[in-house]
Structure formats: structure tokens, C-alpha cells
């Protein structure tokens, strides 16, 4: 039995590894941002009365953290996923690069 080397598989593996590293880096940056701004958030957001703006802020902030944790777990544990899931994760990472942190 001979093994045939397919260069496209190496390229695909490289892309998956790059996506994994990219995901880990953005997750770490997101948690670092969350950690350093938490005292300000507690003073300005958590103690304020409930408004649409407050709910939107909290949903965006903690929804993103949750999504990044789930995506990182899936990538690090080689959970079988379709290409569309990988593409969704990459697009989400790309959207983070185009936004500013609070």
C-alpha cells in the first residue's frame, strides 16, 4: 500500500492550524480587555439602572466572550465540524479585527 501525498491536504491543515492559533490569540486578547476594564464596567454599567443600552452592552460583551470560549474549545479539542462552522469562526475573528475594543 503506497501513500500518496496530497499538497492540498497540507495546505488545508495549515489553514486549520492558523485558524486555531488566530482563535486562541483573539480569545486571550478579549479576556485581557475584559479583565482590565472590569472595574470600570462595574462602576459604570452594573450599578446603573436597567436600560436598553445596558442590556445591549452586556449581551454584546458577554455573548462575545461566551462565543469565543465555545469556538476555542471546539478548535482545540478537534471536534468534528463542517467547513461552514470553521468559516463562521474565521468570519467572527475577522469581525473582531475590524472593531474597536471599549
Gaussian input, Z-matrix of N, CA and C with variables (Angstrom, degrees):
# hf/3-21g

backbone

0 1
 N
 C     1     B1
 C     2     B2     1     A1
 N     3     B3     2     A2     1     D1
 C     4     B4     3     A3     2     D2
 C     5     B5     4     A4     3     D3
 N     6     B6     5     A5     4     D4
 C     7     B7     6     A6     5     D5
 C     8     B8     7     A7     6     D6
 N     9     B9     8     A8     7     D7
 C    10    B10     9     A9     8     D8
 C    11    B11    10    A10     9     D9
 N    12    B12    11    A11    10    D10
 C    13    B13    12    A12    11    D11
 C    14    B14    13    A13    12    D12
 N    15    B15    14    A14    13    D13
 C    16    B16    15    A15    14    D14
 C    17    B17    16    A16    15    D15
 N    18    B18    17    A17    16    D16
 C    19    B19    18    A18    17    D17
 C    20    B20    19    A19    18    D18
 N    21    B21    20    A20    19    D19
 C    22    B22    21    A21    20    D20
 C    23    B23    22    A22    21    D21
 N    24    B24    23    A23    22    D22
 C    25    B25    24    A24    23    D23
 C    26    B26    25    A25    24    D24
 N    27    B27    26    A26    25    D25
 C    28    B28    27    A27    26    D26
 C    29    B29    28    A28    27    D27
 N    30    B30    29    A29    28    D28
 C    31    B31    30    A30    29    D29
 C    32    B32    31    A31    30    D30
 N    33    B33    32    A32    31    D31
 C    34    B34    33    A33    32    D32
 C    35    B35    34    A34    33    D33
 N    36    B36    35    A35    34    D34
 C    37    B37    36    A36    35    D35
 C    38    B38    37    A37    36    D36
 N    39    B39    38    A38    37    D37
 C    40    B40    39    A39    38    D38
 C    41    B41    40    A40    39    D39
 N    42    B42    41    A41    40    D40
 C    43    B43    42    A42    41    D41
 C    44    B44    43    A43    42    D42
 N    45    B45    44    A44    43    D43
 C    46    B46    45    A45    44    D44
 C    47    B47    46    A46    45    D45
 N    48    B48    47    A47    46    D46
 C    49    B49    48    A48    47    D47
 C    50    B50    49    A49    48    D48
 N    51    B51    50    A50    49    D49
 C    52    B52    51    A51    50    D50
 C    53    B53    52    A52    51    D51
 N    54    B54    53    A53    52    D52
 C    55    B55    54    A54    53    D53
 C    56    B56    55    A55    54    D54
 N    57    B57    56    A56    55    D55
 C    58    B58    57    A57    56    D56
 C    59    B59    58    A58    57    D57
 N    60    B60    59    A59    58    D58
 C    61    B61    60    A60    59    D59
 C    62    B62    61    A61    60    D60
 N    63    B63    62    A62    61    D61
 C    64    B64    63    A63    62    D62
 C    65    B65    64    A64    63    D63
 N    66    B66    65    A65    64    D64
 C    67    B67    66    A66    65    D65
 C    68    B68    67    A67    66    D66
 N    69    B69    68    A68    67    D67
 C    70    B70    69    A69    68    D68
 C    71    B71    70    A70    69    D69
 N    72    B72    71    A71    70    D70
 C    73    B73    72    A72    71    D71
 C    74    B74    73    A73    72    D72
 N    75    B75    74    A74    73    D73
 C    76    B76    75    A75    74    D74
 C    77    B77    76    A76    75    D75
 N    78    B78    77    A77    76    D76
 C    79    B79    78    A78    77    D77
 C    80    B80    79    A79    78    D78
 N    81    B81    80    A80    79    D79
 C    82    B82    81    A81    80    D80
 C    83    B83    82    A82    81    D81
 N    84    B84    83    A83    82    D82
 C    85    B85    84    A84    83    D83
 C    86    B86    85    A85    84    D84
 N    87    B87    86    A86    85    D85
 C    88    B88    87    A87    86    D86
 C    89    B89    88    A88    87    D87
 N    90    B90    89    A89    88    D88
 C    91    B91    90    A90    89    D89
 C    92    B92    91    A91    90    D90
 N    93    B93    92    A92    91    D91
 C    94    B94    93    A93    92    D92
 C    95    B95    94    A94    93    D93
 N    96    B96    95    A95    94    D94
 C    97    B97    96    A96    95    D95
 C    98    B98    97    A97    96    D96
 N    99    B99    98    A98    97    D97
 C   100   B100    99    A99    98    D98
 C   101   B101   100   A100    99    D99
 N   102   B102   101   A101   100   D100
 C   103   B103   102   A102   101   D101
 C   104   B104   103   A103   102   D102
 N   105   B105   104   A104   103   D103
 C   106   B106   105   A105   104   D104
 C   107   B107   106   A106   105   D105
 N   108   B108   107   A107   106   D106
 C   109   B109   108   A108   107   D107
 C   110   B110   109   A109   108   D108
 N   111   B111   110   A110   109   D109
 C   112   B112   111   A111   110   D110
 C   113   B113   112   A112   111   D111
 N   114   B114   113   A113   112   D112
 C   115   B115   114   A114   113   D113
 C   116   B116   115   A115   114   D114
 N   117   B117   116   A116   115   D115
 C   118   B118   117   A117   116   D116
 C   119   B119   118   A118   117   D117
 N   120   B120   119   A119   118   D118
 C   121   B121   120   A120   119   D119
 C   122   B122   121   A121   120   D120
 N   123   B123   122   A122   121   D121
 C   124   B124   123   A123   122   D122
 C   125   B125   124   A124   123   D123
 N   126   B126   125   A125   124   D124
 C   127   B127   126   A126   125   D125
 C   128   B128   127   A127   126   D126
 N   129   B129   128   A128   127   D127
 C   130   B130   129   A129   128   D128
 C   131   B131   130   A130   129   D129
 N   132   B132   131   A131   130   D130
 C   133   B133   132   A132   131   D131
 C   134   B134   133   A133   132   D132
 N   135   B135   134   A134   133   D133
 C   136   B136   135   A135   134   D134
 C   137   B137   136   A136   135   D135
 N   138   B138   137   A137   136   D136
 C   139   B139   138   A138   137   D137
 C   140   B140   139   A139   138   D138
 N   141   B141   140   A140   139   D139
 C   142   B142   141   A141   140   D140
 C   143   B143   142   A142   141   D141
 N   144   B144   143   A143   142   D142
 C   145   B145   144   A144   143   D143
 C   146   B146   145   A145   144   D144
 N   147   B147   146   A146   145   D145
 C   148   B148   147   A147   146   D146
 C   149   B149   148   A148   147   D147
 N   150   B150   149   A149   148   D148
 C   151   B151   150   A150   149   D149
 C   152   B152   151   A151   150   D150
 N   153   B153   152   A152   151   D151
 C   154   B154   153   A153   152   D152
 C   155   B155   154   A154   153   D153
 N   156   B156   155   A155   154   D154
 C   157   B157   156   A156   155   D155
 C   158   B158   157   A157   156   D156
 N   159   B159   158   A158   157   D157
 C   160   B160   159   A159   158   D158
 C   161   B161   160   A160   159   D159
 N   162   B162   161   A161   160   D160
 C   163   B163   162   A162   161   D161
 C   164   B164   163   A163   162   D162
 N   165   B165   164   A164   163   D163
 C   166   B166   165   A165   164   D164
 C   167   B167   166   A166   165   D165
 N   168   B168   167   A167   166   D166
 C   169   B169   168   A168   167   D167
 C   170   B170   169   A169   168   D168
 N   171   B171   170   A170   169   D169
 C   172   B172   171   A171   170   D170
 C   173   B173   172   A172   171   D171
 N   174   B174   173   A173   172   D172
 C   175   B175   174   A174   173   D173
 C   176   B176   175   A175   174   D174
 N   177   B177   176   A176   175   D175
 C   178   B178   177   A177   176   D176
 C   179   B179   178   A178   177   D177
 N   180   B180   179   A179   178   D178
 C   181   B181   180   A180   179   D179
 C   182   B182   181   A181   180   D180
 N   183   B183   182   A182   181   D181
 C   184   B184   183   A183   182   D182
 C   185   B185   184   A184   183   D183
 N   186   B186   185   A185   184   D184
 C   187   B187   186   A186   185   D185
 C   188   B188   187   A187   186   D186
 N   189   B189   188   A188   187   D187
 C   190   B190   189   A189   188   D188
 C   191   B191   190   A190   189   D189
 N   192   B192   191   A191   190   D190
 C   193   B193   192   A192   191   D191
 C   194   B194   193   A193   192   D192
 N   195   B195   194   A194   193   D193
 C   196   B196   195   A195   194   D194
 C   197   B197   196   A196   195   D195
 N   198   B198   197   A197   196   D196
 C   199   B199   198   A198   197   D197
 C   200   B200   199   A199   198   D198
 N   201   B201   200   A200   199   D199
 C   202   B202   201   A201   200   D200
 C   203   B203   202   A202   201   D201
 N   204   B204   203   A203   202   D202
 C   205   B205   204   A204   203   D203
 C   206   B206   205   A205   204   D204
 N   207   B207   206   A206   205   D205
 C   208   B208   207   A207   206   D206
 C   209   B209   208   A208   207   D207
 N   210   B210   209   A209   208   D208
 C   211   B211   210   A210   209   D209
 C   212   B212   211   A211   210   D210
 N   213   B213   212   A212   211   D211
 C   214   B214   213   A213   212   D212
 C   215   B215   214   A214   213   D213
 N   216   B216   215   A215   214   D214
 C   217   B217   216   A216   215   D215
 C   218   B218   217   A217   216   D216
 N   219   B219   218   A218   217   D217
 C   220   B220   219   A219   218   D218
 C   221   B221   220   A220   219   D219
 N   222   B222   221   A221   220   D220
 C   223   B223   222   A222   221   D221
 C   224   B224   223   A223   222   D222
 N   225   B225   224   A224   223   D223
 C   226   B226   225   A225   224   D224
 C   227   B227   226   A226   225   D225
 N   228   B228   227   A227   226   D226
 C   229   B229   228   A228   227   D227
 C   230   B230   229   A229   228   D228
 N   231   B231   230   A230   229   D229
 C   232   B232   231   A231   230   D230
 C   233   B233   232   A232   231   D231
 N   234   B234   233   A233   232   D232
 C   235   B235   234   A234   233   D233
 C   236   B236   235   A235   234   D234
 N   237   B237   236   A236   235   D235
 C   238   B238   237   A237   236   D236
 C   239   B239   238   A238   237   D237
 N   240   B240   239   A239   238   D238
 C   241   B241   240   A240   239   D239
 C   242   B242   241   A241   240   D240
 N   243   B243   242   A242   241   D241
 C   244   B244   243   A243   242   D242
 C   245   B245   244   A244   243   D243
 N   246   B246   245   A245   244   D244
 C   247   B247   246   A246   245   D245
 C   248   B248   247   A247   246   D246
 N   249   B249   248   A248   247   D247
 C   250   B250   249   A249   248   D248
 C   251   B251   250   A250   249   D249
 N   252   B252   251   A251   250   D250
 C   253   B253   252   A252   251   D251
 C   254   B254   253   A253   252   D252
 N   255   B255   254   A254   253   D253
 C   256   B256   255   A255   254   D254
 C   257   B257   256   A256   255   D255
 N   258   B258   257   A257   256   D256
 C   259   B259   258   A258   257   D257
 C   260   B260   259   A259   258   D258
 N   261   B261   260   A260   259   D259
 C   262   B262   261   A261   260   D260
 C   263   B263   262   A262   261   D261
 N   264   B264   263   A263   262   D262
 C   265   B265   264   A264   263   D263
 C   266   B266   265   A265   264   D264
 N   267   B267   266   A266   265   D265
 C   268   B268   267   A267   266   D266
 C   269   B269   268   A268   267   D267
 N   270   B270   269   A269   268   D268
 C   271   B271   270   A270   269   D269
 C   272   B272   271   A271   270   D270
 N   273   B273   272   A272   271   D271
 C   274   B274   273   A273   272   D272
 C   275   B275   274   A274   273   D273
 N   276   B276   275   A275   274   D274
 C   277   B277   276   A276   275   D275
 C   278   B278   277   A277   276   D276
 N   279   B279   278   A278   277   D277
 C   280   B280   279   A279   278   D278
 C   281   B281   280   A280   279   D279
 N   282   B282   281   A281   280   D280
 C   283   B283   282   A282   281   D281
 C   284   B284   283   A283   282   D282
 N   285   B285   284   A284   283   D283
 C   286   B286   285   A285   284   D284
 C   287   B287   286   A286   285   D285
 N   288   B288   287   A287   286   D286
 C   289   B289   288   A288   287   D287
 C   290   B290   289   A289   288   D288
 N   291   B291   290   A290   289   D289
 C   292   B292   291   A291   290   D290
 C   293   B293   292   A292   291   D291
 N   294   B294   293   A293   292   D292
 C   295   B295   294   A294   293   D293
 C   296   B296   295   A295   294   D294
 N   297   B297   296   A296   295   D295
 C   298   B298   297   A297   296   D296
 C   299   B299   298   A298   297   D297
 N   300   B300   299   A299   298   D298
 C   301   B301   300   A300   299   D299
 C   302   B302   301   A301   300   D300
 N   303   B303   302   A302   301   D301
 C   304   B304   303   A303   302   D302
 C   305   B305   304   A304   303   D303

   B1=1.4541
   B2=1.5306
   B3=1.3013
   B4=1.4612
   B5=1.5204
   B6=1.2891
   B7=1.4623
   B8=1.5199
   B9=1.2910
   B10=1.4604
   B11=1.5122
   B12=1.3117
   B13=1.4574
   B14=1.5200
   B15=1.3020
   B16=1.4533
   B17=1.5308
   B18=1.3384
   B19=1.4625
   B20=1.5263
   B21=1.3218
   B22=1.4623
   B23=1.5297
   B24=1.3405
   B25=1.4652
   B26=1.5209
   B27=1.3225
   B28=1.4713
   B29=1.5191
   B30=1.3202
   B31=1.4605
   B32=1.5236
   B33=1.3275
   B34=1.4623
   B35=1.5201
   B36=1.3356
   B37=1.4678
   B38=1.5276
   B39=1.3285
   B40=1.4553
   B41=1.5291
   B42=1.3345
   B43=1.4614
   B44=1.5198
   B45=1.3310
   B46=1.4647
   B47=1.5248
   B48=1.3275
   B49=1.4681
   B50=1.5244
   B51=1.3248
   B52=1.4637
   B53=1.5260
   B54=1.3233
   B55=1.4655
   B56=1.5181
   B57=1.3244
   B58=1.4588
   B59=1.5193
   B60=1.3060
   B61=1.4666
   B62=1.5236
   B63=1.3168
   B64=1.4601
   B65=1.5272
   B66=1.3314
   B67=1.4633
   B68=1.5280
   B69=1.3193
   B70=1.4676
   B71=1.5212
   B72=1.3130
   B73=1.4690
   B74=1.5243
   B75=1.3348
   B76=1.4656
   B77=1.5210
   B78=1.3287
   B79=1.4595
   B80=1.5163
   B81=1.3224
   B82=1.4659
   B83=1.5297
   B84=1.3199
   B85=1.4658
   B86=1.5236
   B87=1.3059
   B88=1.4565
   B89=1.5313
   B90=1.3305
   B91=1.4595
   B92=1.5266
   B93=1.3308
   B94=1.4684
   B95=1.5352
   B96=1.3197
   B97=1.4596
   B98=1.5270
   B99=1.3295
   B100=1.4657
   B101=1.5239
   B102=1.3206
   B103=1.4587
   B104=1.5313
   B105=1.3346
   B106=1.4713
   B107=1.5262
   B108=1.3358
   B109=1.4642
   B110=1.5261
   B111=1.3249
   B112=1.4582
   B113=1.5293
   B114=1.3438
   B115=1.4722
   B116=1.5355
   B117=1.3142
   B118=1.4652
   B119=1.5259
   B120=1.3278
   B121=1.4629
   B122=1.5302
   B123=1.3239
   B124=1.4669
   B125=1.5225
   B126=1.3293
   B127=1.4695
   B128=1.5213
   B129=1.3179
   B130=1.4673
   B131=1.5244
   B132=1.3109
   B133=1.4640
   B134=1.5245
   B135=1.3106
   B136=1.4589
   B137=1.5265
   B138=1.3124
   B139=1.4654
   B140=1.5252
   B141=1.3174
   B142=1.4720
   B143=1.5229
   B144=1.3222
   B145=1.4628
   B146=1.5312
   B147=1.3066
   B148=1.4633
   B149=1.5228
   B150=1.3228
   B151=1.4570
   B152=1.5261
   B153=1.3062
   B154=1.4621
   B155=1.5260
   B156=1.3145
   B157=1.4613
   B158=1.5312
   B159=1.3228
   B160=1.4675
   B161=1.5248
   B162=1.3177
   B163=1.4616
   B164=1.5277
   B165=1.3236
   B166=1.4635
   B167=1.5163
   B168=1.3224
   B169=1.4654
   B170=1.5208
   B171=1.3187
   B172=1.4651
   B173=1.5273
   B174=1.3313
   B175=1.4550
   B176=1.5253
   B177=1.3243
   B178=1.4631
   B179=1.5229
   B180=1.2935
   B181=1.4655
   B182=1.5255
   B183=1.3140
   B184=1.4532
   B185=1.5229
   B186=1.3167
   B187=1.4547
   B188=1.5191
   B189=1.3206
   B190=1.4573
   B191=1.5193
   B192=1.3255
   B193=1.4657
   B194=1.5285
   B195=1.3030
   B196=1.4593
   B197=1.5293
   B198=1.3212
   B199=1.4639
   B200=1.5186
   B201=1.3279
   B202=1.4651
   B203=1.5246
   B204=1.3207
   B205=1.4642
   B206=1.5258
   B207=1.3123
   B208=1.4623
   B209=1.5265
   B210=1.3121
   B211=1.4678
   B212=1.5216
   B213=1.3179
   B214=1.4651
   B215=1.5192
   B216=1.3138
   B217=1.4627
   B218=1.5301
   B219=1.3141
   B220=1.4664
   B221=1.5236
   B222=1.3308
   B223=1.4603
   B224=1.5265
   B225=1.3223
   B226=1.4608
   B227=1.5250
   B228=1.3046
   B229=1.4506
   B230=1.5261
   B231=1.3143
   B232=1.4674
   B233=1.5220
   B234=1.3102
   B235=1.4616
   B236=1.5199
   B237=1.3154
   B238=1.4693
   B239=1.5299
   B240=1.2943
   B241=1.4624
   B242=1.5155
   B243=1.3033
   B244=1.4525
   B245=1.5237
   B246=1.3134
   B247=1.4584
   B248=1.5215
   B249=1.3159
   B250=1.4561
   B251=1.5278
   B252=1.3479
   B253=1.4622
   B254=1.5222
   B255=1.3514
   B256=1.4586
   B257=1.5242
   B258=1.3220
   B259=1.4612
   B260=1.5215
   B261=1.3308
   B262=1.4608
   B263=1.5265
   B264=1.3258
   B265=1.4665
   B266=1.5232
   B267=1.3295
   B268=1.4625
   B269=1.5229
   B270=1.3273
   B271=1.4610
   B272=1.5186
   B273=1.3439
   B274=1.4531
   B275=1.5210
   B276=1.3227
   B277=1.4683
   B278=1.5176
   B279=1.3384
   B280=1.4495
   B281=1.5232
   B282=1.3303
   B283=1.4617
   B284=1.5221
   B285=1.3360
   B286=1.4612
   B287=1.5302
   B288=1.3282
   B289=1.4582
   B290=1.5255
   B291=1.3142
   B292=1.4644
   B293=1.5181
   B294=1.3406
   B295=1.4676
   B296=1.5204
   B297=1.3102
   B298=1.4565
   B299=1.5139
   B300=1.3035
   B301=1.4615
   B302=1.5118
   B303=1.3078
   B304=1.4724
   B305=1.5089
   A1=107.99
   A2=116.74
   A3=120.08
   A4=109.83
   A5=112.75
   A6=118.48
   A7=109.28
   A8=115.86
   A9=120.63
   A10=108.89
   A11=116.44
   A12=122.22
   A13=108.81
   A14=116.10
   A15=121.65
   A16=108.17
   A17=118.38
   A18=120.55
   A19=113.48
   A20=117.21
   A21=118.54
   A22=111.07
   A23=117.58
   A24=120.42
   A25=110.86
   A26=116.70
   A27=120.09
   A28=110.12
   A29=116.19
   A30=119.85
   A31=110.68
   A32=117.14
   A33=120.94
   A34=110.39
   A35=117.86
   A36=121.21
   A37=109.91
   A38=117.14
   A39=121.05
   A40=110.74
   A41=116.05
   A42=119.77
   A43=111.59
   A44=117.46
   A45=120.61
   A46=110.11
   A47=117.04
   A48=120.42
   A49=111.04
   A50=116.89
   A51=120.61
   A52=110.57
   A53=116.97
   A54=120.56
   A55=110.48
   A56=117.30
   A57=121.32
   A58=110.83
   A59=117.01
   A60=120.75
   A61=110.33
   A62=116.33
   A63=121.68
   A64=110.65
   A65=116.32
   A66=121.71
   A67=111.09
   A68=117.21
   A69=121.01
   A70=110.73
   A71=117.04
   A72=120.83
   A73=110.57
   A74=117.50
   A75=119.91
   A76=112.52
   A77=116.56
   A78=119.35
   A79=110.46
   A80=116.62
   A81=120.36
   A82=111.22
   A83=117.29
   A84=120.45
   A85=111.69
   A86=116.55
   A87=120.44
   A88=110.98
   A89=116.93
   A90=119.62
   A91=111.74
   A92=116.74
   A93=119.67
   A94=109.36
   A95=117.21
   A96=121.50
   A97=110.45
   A98=116.21
   A99=120.44
   A100=110.83
   A101=117.00
   A102=121.85
   A103=111.73
   A104=117.36
   A105=118.71
   A106=112.57
   A107=118.04
   A108=119.68
   A109=113.26
   A110=117.77
   A111=120.81
   A112=113.39
   A113=120.15
   A114=118.31
   A115=112.97
   A116=116.90
   A117=120.45
   A118=110.75
   A119=116.41
   A120=120.41
   A121=111.32
   A122=116.70
   A123=119.99
   A124=110.32
   A125=116.31
   A126=120.13
   A127=112.36
   A128=117.01
   A129=120.63
   A130=113.78
   A131=118.41
   A132=120.89
   A133=112.05
   A134=117.44
   A135=120.54
   A136=113.07
   A137=117.05
   A138=119.70
   A139=112.93
   A140=116.80
   A141=120.56
   A142=109.80
   A143=115.05
   A144=118.51
   A145=109.36
   A146=115.14
   A147=120.62
   A148=110.72
   A149=114.98
   A150=122.33
   A151=108.23
   A152=115.97
   A153=120.57
   A154=109.96
   A155=117.15
   A156=121.56
   A157=110.81
   A158=116.95
   A159=120.78
   A160=110.58
   A161=117.09
   A162=121.06
   A163=110.46
   A164=116.90
   A165=121.28
   A166=111.14
   A167=116.50
   A168=120.99
   A169=110.61
   A170=117.23
   A171=120.74
   A172=111.90
   A173=116.68
   A174=120.30
   A175=110.74
   A176=116.05
   A177=119.99
   A178=110.95
   A179=117.03
   A180=121.23
   A181=111.86
   A182=117.06
   A183=119.62
   A184=112.83
   A185=117.60
   A186=120.17
   A187=111.17
   A188=116.39
   A189=121.05
   A190=110.60
   A191=117.47
   A192=120.57
   A193=110.86
   A194=116.51
   A195=120.82
   A196=111.15
   A197=116.39
   A198=120.02
   A199=111.15
   A200=117.06
   A201=120.40
   A202=111.25
   A203=117.40
   A204=120.06
   A205=111.26
   A206=116.33
   A207=120.22
   A208=110.77
   A209=117.06
   A210=120.81
   A211=111.01
   A212=117.38
   A213=120.46
   A214=110.60
   A215=117.05
   A216=120.42
   A217=110.53
   A218=116.75
   A219=120.33
   A220=111.61
   A221=116.69
   A222=119.65
   A223=111.93
   A224=117.75
   A225=120.69
   A226=113.16
   A227=117.86
   A228=120.80
   A229=113.09
   A230=116.81
   A231=122.28
   A232=112.67
   A233=115.29
   A234=120.01
   A235=107.55
   A236=117.73
   A237=119.40
   A238=110.90
   A239=115.38
   A240=120.72
   A241=108.90
   A242=115.61
   A243=119.53
   A244=109.23
   A245=116.21
   A246=120.98
   A247=111.76
   A248=117.08
   A249=120.43
   A250=111.04
   A251=117.37
   A252=120.13
   A253=109.79
   A254=117.39
   A255=120.27
   A256=110.89
   A257=116.44
   A258=120.42
   A259=110.28
   A260=117.57
   A261=121.41
   A262=110.61
   A263=117.34
   A264=121.29
   A265=110.17
   A266=116.73
   A267=119.57
   A268=111.53
   A269=117.00
   A270=119.90
   A271=110.67
   A272=117.52
   A273=120.62
   A274=109.99
   A275=117.31
   A276=120.33
   A277=110.44
   A278=116.69
   A279=120.72
   A280=110.92
   A281=117.42
   A282=119.37
   A283=110.94
   A284=117.22
   A285=119.90
   A286=111.48
   A287=116.15
   A288=118.82
   A289=111.20
   A290=117.01
   A291=120.65
   A292=112.88
   A293=117.75
   A294=120.26
   A295=109.11
   A296=115.46
   A297=119.25
   A298=109.23
   A299=115.56
   A300=120.61
   A301=109.21
   A302=115.58
   A303=120.42
   A304=108.85
   D1=124.46
   D2=178.56
   D3=-105.30
   D4=145.85
   D5=177.93
   D6=-98.15
   D7=126.85
   D8=178.14
   D9=-96.51
   D10=128.04
   D11=179.97
   D12=-85.63
   D13=122.63
   D14=179.66
   D15=-109.00
   D16=109.97
   D17=-178.31
   D18=-59.61
   D19=-27.25
   D20=-179.75
   D21=-67.83
   D22=-28.90
   D23=176.25
   D24=-67.50
   D25=-39.36
   D26=177.80
   D27=-64.51
   D28=-41.14
   D29=178.45
   D30=-64.95
   D31=-41.87
   D32=178.42
   D33=-63.31
   D34=-43.84
   D35=179.21
   D36=-62.67
   D37=-40.64
   D38=177.44
   D39=-60.53
   D40=-43.00
   D41=179.99
   D42=-65.34
   D43=-38.98
   D44=177.88
   D45=-66.35
   D46=-42.99
   D47=177.74
   D48=-63.02
   D49=-41.24
   D50=178.38
   D51=-63.78
   D52=-40.94
   D53=178.51
   D54=-64.28
   D55=-38.79
   D56=179.01
   D57=-64.32
   D58=-46.89
   D59=179.13
   D60=-63.13
   D61=-43.60
   D62=178.59
   D63=-58.76
   D64=-43.80
   D65=179.22
   D66=-62.80
   D67=-43.87
   D68=-179.61
   D69=-64.26
   D70=-43.50
   D71=-179.86
   D72=-62.20
   D73=-46.87
   D74=-179.06
   D75=-67.39
   D76=-33.68
   D77=175.90
   D78=-65.55
   D79=-43.58
   D80=178.30
   D81=-62.57
   D82=-43.37
   D83=178.45
   D84=-64.32
   D85=-39.10
   D86=179.32
   D87=-64.66
   D88=-42.72
   D89=178.25
   D90=-69.05
   D91=-35.76
   D92=176.38
   D93=-62.70
   D94=-45.06
   D95=178.04
   D96=-60.98
   D97=-44.16
   D98=178.92
   D99=-61.08
   D100=-44.30
   D101=-176.94
   D102=-64.32
   D103=-45.71
   D104=-175.76
   D105=-75.50
   D106=-21.77
   D107=-179.97
   D108=-101.22
   D109=0.63
   D110=-177.80
   D111=-59.89
   D112=-44.95
   D113=178.68
   D114=-59.11
   D115=-41.07
   D116=177.73
   D117=-65.96
   D118=-40.19
   D119=178.62
   D120=-62.47
   D121=-41.47
   D122=179.54
   D123=-61.78
   D124=-44.32
   D125=-179.87
   D126=-67.79
   D127=-45.11
   D128=-171.40
   D129=-88.75
   D130=-33.32
   D131=-172.54
   D132=-105.60
   D133=-54.72
   D134=-172.60
   D135=-65.09
   D136=-31.33
   D137=-178.56
   D138=-88.28
   D139=-8.10
   D140=179.97
   D141=-80.70
   D142=159.34
   D143=177.74
   D144=-69.21
   D145=158.29
   D146=-176.92
   D147=-74.12
   D148=122.65
   D149=176.78
   D150=-133.91
   D151=171.53
   D152=176.88
   D153=-61.28
   D154=-40.23
   D155=179.66
   D156=-62.31
   D157=-42.34
   D158=179.73
   D159=-63.90
   D160=-45.93
   D161=-179.71
   D162=-63.67
   D163=-42.42
   D164=178.00
   D165=-61.64
   D166=-45.33
   D167=178.60
   D168=-59.59
   D169=-48.98
   D170=-177.11
   D171=-65.83
   D172=-39.35
   D173=177.92
   D174=-62.99
   D175=-45.57
   D176=179.89
   D177=-65.28
   D178=-45.23
   D179=-175.54
   D180=-67.58
   D181=-51.07
   D182=-176.08
   D183=-84.85
   D184=-24.46
   D185=172.98
   D186=-65.76
   D187=-40.42
   D188=177.57
   D189=-65.37
   D190=-44.30
   D191=177.46
   D192=-58.71
   D193=-45.19
   D194=-179.61
   D195=-63.94
   D196=-45.37
   D197=178.99
   D198=-60.43
   D199=-43.53
   D200=-178.90
   D201=-64.95
   D202=-38.38
   D203=177.04
   D204=-63.60
   D205=-45.96
   D206=179.80
   D207=-63.86
   D208=-45.65
   D209=-179.68
   D210=-63.13
   D211=-40.92
   D212=178.53
   D213=-64.48
   D214=-43.26
   D215=178.50
   D216=-59.83
   D217=-46.04
   D218=-178.88
   D219=-62.65
   D220=-40.24
   D221=-179.45
   D222=-72.18
   D223=-39.65
   D224=-176.68
   D225=-74.47
   D226=-27.17
   D227=-177.08
   D228=-100.70
   D229=15.23
   D230=177.51
   D231=47.49
   D232=44.19
   D233=175.20
   D234=-69.70
   D235=127.71
   D236=-179.61
   D237=-59.85
   D238=124.29
   D239=180.00
   D240=-136.25
   D241=155.70
   D242=176.66
   D243=-78.71
   D244=166.09
   D245=178.16
   D246=-59.54
   D247=-32.83
   D248=-177.89
   D249=-64.79
   D250=-34.95
   D251=177.96
   D252=-67.31
   D253=-45.29
   D254=177.13
   D255=-59.44
   D256=-42.27
   D257=179.33
   D258=-63.05
   D259=-41.49
   D260=178.39
   D261=-61.17
   D262=-43.35
   D263=178.87
   D264=-63.53
   D265=-44.10
   D266=178.98
   D267=-63.37
   D268=-40.97
   D269=179.28
   D270=-65.56
   D271=-37.21
   D272=177.90
   D273=-65.62
   D274=-42.57
   D275=176.97
   D276=-61.66
   D277=-40.07
   D278=179.19
   D279=-64.98
   D280=-36.56
   D281=179.36
   D282=-66.60
   D283=-30.97
   D284=177.42
   D285=-67.32
   D286=-35.11
   D287=-179.21
   D288=-69.17
   D289=-22.03
   D290=-177.74
   D291=-98.59
   D292=6.07
   D293=179.33
   D294=-117.08
   D295=163.04
   D296=178.99
   D297=-102.62
   D298=145.88
   D299=176.80
   D300=-81.45
   D301=148.11
   D302=-179.59
   D303=-82.63

